Amino acid sequence: MVISLFLQDIPFFSFRAVLIFHYHILSYSMVFFTSKNGLIIILQWYRITVILAATISQERKNHRGKLIKIIRTNTDNKRINANENFSENEENKKNFDV
């Protein structure tokens, strides 16, 4: 997906844009294929950003629970070690609250 974008669509779009704007070579097929390449570049770029955003969002959801366990504090306002058993600390809190 990314490779085809950089190896096919961007070079062809650049070459055709140079031919149209710098050398003033203008034909219907040149305009059609330049606009086609421009549209493909925009659509593939959008697809890449959506895939990356979904992946980042999923990673944040996966790591959110782990972060909460590490950051939560116990009754002595000391940080809970990530290696400690979290359920034991929760039971201790319930015993103090009762």
Secondary structure as GFF3:
##gff-version 3
##sequence-region A 1 98
A	DSSP	alpha_helix	2	4	.	.	.	ID=ss1
A	DSSP	pi_helix	5	9	.	.	.	ID=ss2
A	DSSP	alpha_helix	10	21	.	.	.	ID=ss3
A	DSSP	alpha_helix	28	71	.	.	.	ID=ss4
A	DSSP	alpha_helix	86	97	.	.	.	ID=ss5
###
